[in-house]
Amino acid sequence: MQSQNPLKQYFRRPAIYIKLPSEAQYYDSSVVELPHNEDLPIYPMTAIDEITSKTPDAVMNGQALVDIIQSCVPNVKNAWKINSVDLDTIIVAIKIASEGEEMTITSKCANCDTESSYGINLLGILNARGNPDFTKPLQVQDLLIKFKPLTWEELNKNNMTQFEIQKVLVMMEEFEDNEAKRQEIKSAMHKLNSIMIDMVVDTIDYIETPETRVTNKEYIKEFLEQCDANKSKTIKDYSLALKAQCQLDPLQIKCAACGHEYEQKLILNITDFFA
């Protein structure tokens, strides 16, 4: 049933349209409903969306980003399943739709320690976005390892676990008992290593041997824990390289004070980015 509100003509409308870098190859219609031309309409944020972006609990547990994406990109039906190939593109597109193509950032030069403001063009960043190739499996001896991008649900789970461990590490600075401190650090590092393995497991679609194809996550995790160090490093490095390709390229900054040129990562922290 269509709205009969006489103010309907003043409702927000799409500000830009984007194509997903992944070409939606990882989604079904329960996650993204692609228009016929595959261009997703991006709407500006509402006042409720802005409040959501500043709600600490929702930001911390990942729900805020889900709510904002599903509000501003109605074709996305389940933002938890949006993967790392598309996530930054969607976030930047919402920023452009809400506030325009230009954005000001503050950056401190490592050479002269001067903090300055710089204008960046978000549309240029959006257009320069690459698309990592997850179709080609990694061959390690007689194994073929097929990778897939992490979803926001998986990324958020790992981020929250890492945050909890970092809090423990900060608290340990107050420990006076050196032996107790060493044990806590050892335990925290063990958990961090386990998180790294879980993250790599999440990025693996399957491992194919000459005899069979393994998709069971527990089997894959056990393999990563028990295989030799060189094989493990090769797999982890490849996974990290694919993850890096999913991220936006760093900004190229030239210090306004001393002329020093350096790179700075564009942090898409939801509270700051949508401030």
C-alpha positions in Angstrom: 0.0 0.0 0.0 1.5 3.3 -1.1 1.6 6.2 1.3 -1.1 8.9 0.9 1.0 11.5 2.7 0.8 14.8 0.8 4.4 15.4 2.0 5.6 12.3 0.2 7.2 14.3 -2.6 9.6 15.8 0.1 10.8 12.4 1.4 14.5 11.7 0.8 15.5 10.3 -2.6 18.5 8.5 -3.9 21.5 10.8 -4.0 23.9 8.5 -5.9 24.0 5.0 -7.4 26.8 2.5 -7.1 27.8 -0.9 -8.4 29.1 -3.3 -5.8 32.7 -4.2 -6.4 31.9 -7.9 -5.8 29.1 -7.7 -8.4 27.0 -9.3 -5.7 28.4 -12.7 -6.6 28.4 -13.8 -2.9 24.8 -12.9 -2.2 21.3 -14.2 -2.8 18.1 -12.2 -2.7 17.8 -12.6 1.1 20.9 -10.4 1.4 20.8 -8.0 -1.6 18.0 -7.5 -4.1 19.9 -6.2 -7.2 18.0 -3.9 -9.5 17.9 -4.9 -13.2 20.8 -2.6 -14.1 22.7 -3.7 -10.9 23.0 0.0 -9.7 22.2 0.3 -6.0 20.4 3.5 -5.0 22.0 5.2 -2.0 19.8 7.4 0.2 21.0 10.2 2.6 20.9 9.4 6.3 17.8 10.3 8.3 17.9 12.0 11.7 17.3 8.6 13.3 20.3 7.2 11.4 22.5 10.0 12.8 21.3 9.2 16.4 22.0 5.5 15.7 25.6 6.3 14.7 26.1 7.9 18.1 24.5 5.2 20.2 27.5 3.5 22.0 25.9 0.0 22.5 24.7 -0.2 18.9 28.0 1.0 17.6 29.9 -1.5 19.8 27.9 -4.6 18.9 27.7 -3.8 15.2 24.0 -3.2 15.0 24.3 0.5 14.3 26.1 -0.1 11.0 23.5 -2.7 10.0 20.6 -0.3 10.7 22.2 2.6 8.8 23.1 0.5 5.7 19.6 -1.0 5.6 18.0 2.4 6.0 20.2 4.1 3.3 20.5 1.2 0.9 17.0 -0.4 0.9 18.1 -3.1 -1.6 20.3 -4.5 1.2 18.0 -6.8 3.2 20.6 -8.2 5.6 23.6 -6.0 6.1 25.2 -8.6 8.5 26.0 -10.6 5.4 27.6 -7.8 3.4 31.2 -8.8 3.0 34.5 -6.9 3.2 34.7 -6.5 -0.6 31.7 -4.2 -0.6 31.5 -2.9 2.9 33.8 0.2 2.7 32.3 1.1 -0.7 28.8 1.2 0.8 29.9 3.2 3.8 31.7 5.8 1.7 28.7 6.0 -0.6 26.3 6.7 2.3 28.7 9.5 3.4 28.6 11.0 0.0 24.8 10.7 -0.3 24.4 12.4 3.2 27.1 15.1 3.2 28.6 15.4 -0.3 31.7 14.4 -2.1 34.2 16.4 -0.1 35.3 15.5 3.4 37.8 17.2 5.8 40.2 15.1 7.8 42.9 16.0 10.4 46.3 14.5 10.1 49.5 14.8 12.1 52.8 14.8 10.2 55.3 12.2 11.5 58.2 14.4 10.3 57.4 17.7 11.9 54.6 16.8 14.3 52.3 19.5 12.8 48.6 18.7 12.8 46.7 20.1 9.8 43.3 19.7 8.1 43.1 18.3 4.5 40.2 18.0 2.1 39.7 14.7 0.4 37.4 13.7 -2.5 35.3 10.7 -1.5 34.0 10.1 -5.0 37.6 9.7 -6.2 38.3 7.2 -3.5 35.1 5.3 -4.4 36.0 5.2 -8.1 39.5 4.0 -7.4 38.3 1.0 -5.3 39.7 -2.3 -6.4 38.2 -5.8 -6.4 40.3 -8.6 -5.0 40.1 -11.9 -6.9 38.7 -14.6 -4.6 38.1 -17.0 -7.5 41.6 -18.3 -7.8 42.5 -20.9 -5.2 45.9 -20.9 -3.5 47.9 -24.1 -4.2 50.0 -25.4 -1.3 51.7 -28.6 -2.4 48.8 -30.9 -3.4 46.2 -28.8 -1.6 43.9 -26.2 -3.3 42.7 -23.6 -0.8 39.7 -21.5 -1.9 39.1 -18.3 0.0 36.1 -16.0 0.5 35.7 -12.5 1.9 34.6 -12.0 5.5 31.1 -10.8 6.2 30.4 -7.8 8.5 29.0 -10.4 11.0 32.4 -12.2 11.0 34.4 -9.0 11.1 32.4 -7.6 13.9 32.7 -10.8 16.0 36.5 -10.8 15.6 36.7 -7.0 16.4 34.7 -7.4 19.6 36.9 -10.3 20.8 40.1 -8.4 20.0 38.7 -5.4 21.9 38.0 -7.5 25.0 41.5 -8.9 24.9 43.0 -5.5 24.5 41.1 -4.3 27.6 42.6 -7.2 29.6 46.1 -6.3 28.4 45.5 -2.7 29.6 44.3 -3.9 32.9 47.4 -6.1 33.4 49.6 -3.0 33.4 48.4 -2.5 37.0 49.4 -5.9 38.1 52.2 -5.9 40.7 52.9 -9.6 40.7 55.2 -10.2 37.7 54.5 -13.9 37.6 50.7 -13.3 37.5 51.3 -10.7 34.8 53.3 -13.1 32.7 50.7 -15.7 32.9 47.9 -13.3 31.9 50.0 -12.0 29.0 50.6 -15.6 27.9 46.9 -16.3 28.1 46.0 -13.2 26.2 48.5 -13.9 23.4 47.2 -17.4 23.2 43.6 -16.0 22.7 44.9 -13.5 20.1 46.5 -16.3 18.1 43.3 -18.3 18.3 41.4 -15.3 17.0 43.9 -15.0 14.1 43.3 -18.7 13.3 39.5 -18.3 13.5 39.7 -15.3 11.2 41.7 -17.3 8.6 39.3 -20.2 9.0 36.4 -17.8 8.3 38.1 -16.7 5.1 38.5 -20.3 3.7 35.6 -21.5 1.6 37.1 -25.0 1.3 40.3 -27.0 1.1 40.6 -29.5 -1.7 42.8 -32.6 -1.4 43.5 -35.0 -4.3 40.7 -37.2 -2.8 38.1 -34.8 -1.3 36.9 -31.3 -0.6 36.8 -30.2 3.0 34.3 -27.4 4.1 34.0 -28.3 7.8 35.3 -25.4 9.8 36.5 -27.6 12.7 38.5 -29.8 10.4 40.0 -26.7 8.7 40.9 -25.1 12.0 42.5 -28.4 13.2 44.5 -28.5 10.0 45.8 -24.9 10.5 46.8 -25.7 14.1 48.6 -28.9 13.2 50.2 -28.3 9.8 53.9 -27.3 9.6 54.8 -23.6 10.2 55.8 -22.8 6.6 52.4 -24.1 5.3 50.6 -22.2 8.0 52.5 -19.0 7.2 51.8 -19.3 3.5 48.1 -19.6 4.1 47.9 -16.8 6.7 49.9 -14.4 4.5 47.7 -15.1 1.5 44.6 -14.5 3.6 46.0 -11.2 4.9 46.9 -10.1 1.4 43.4 -10.7 0.2 42.0 -8.8 3.3 44.3 -5.9 2.5 43.0 -5.7 -1.0 39.4 -5.4 0.4 40.4 -2.2 2.2 40.5 1.3 0.8 43.9 2.6 -0.4 45.6 4.8 2.1 45.4 8.6 1.5 48.4 10.3 0.1 49.2 13.3 2.3 51.6 16.2 1.8 52.3 18.1 5.0 51.2 21.7 4.7 54.0 22.7 7.0 57.1 20.9 5.9 56.2 19.3 2.6 56.8 15.7 3.9 54.8 13.2 1.9 53.3 10.2 3.7 50.3 7.8 3.7 47.4 7.7 6.1 44.7 5.1 6.3 41.1 6.4 6.0 39.5 5.1 9.2 35.8 4.3 8.7 35.0 4.4 12.4 31.2 4.8 12.3 31.1 7.4 15.1 33.8 9.6 13.6 33.1 9.0 9.9 29.4 9.9 10.2 29.9 12.7 12.7 
